[in-house]
């Protein structure tokens, strides 16, 4: 997955780059370096998992605020 696709995926899921990096247990700088090249394999799996984790956390928080 290319950098532009990753950025679009994060935008569609309304998550910030630093949130994804934090969920992955890496620094935002490390994520930026990873994005210099096409993500494949385990890195891509970790990224997708982190995006889902951040997104679901936001949905839970947003749902509690509405109650």
N, C-alpha and C positions, 0 to 999 in steps of 0.2 A: 504494500500500500504506500503510495507516494505522500509526501508532505501535504500537498494540497487536499488530498482525500482525507487525511487525518484531521486537518484543520476544519474541513467541512463537516466531518462526523462529530467533532467536538461542538461545533456551532449548532448543529441540528439537535444535539442532546443537551444544549445549554450548559455546558461544563467548561471551565477554564483550564488552561494548560497546567497551571500550578496545582489545581485540584487533582487532575489526573496523575501528575507526577507524584504528588503526596500519597495518593491511593496505591501507587505502584511501589512506594518505598524508595524512590529516587529523587534527586534534586531536579528542579525545573531545568537547570542548565544541562543535566544529563539527557533529559528528554529532548531538549533542543538539538543536542549533538546527534541523538538517534535519528531525528527527523531529517538530518542532512542526507541520509541515504534511505532507500526504500525499505520499509519494515516488512519482515517476513518471519515465519515460524513462531518461536516462543516470544519474541519481542511483540509481535502483532497480537498474539493471544493475550499477553499481559496487558497490552494497551486496551484491547476491547473489554477485557474483564474489569479494568480500572474505570473505564468510561461508564459501564453498567453500574458499578458499585457507587460511583459518585452520583450518577443520575438517580438511582433508587434512594440514596440517602437524602437527596434534595426533595424527592417526592414525599418521603416520610415526614421530613421537617415541614414542608409546605402543608401537608395534610393536617398536621398537629396545630398549625397556626390558624387554620380555618375553623377548628372546633371550638 
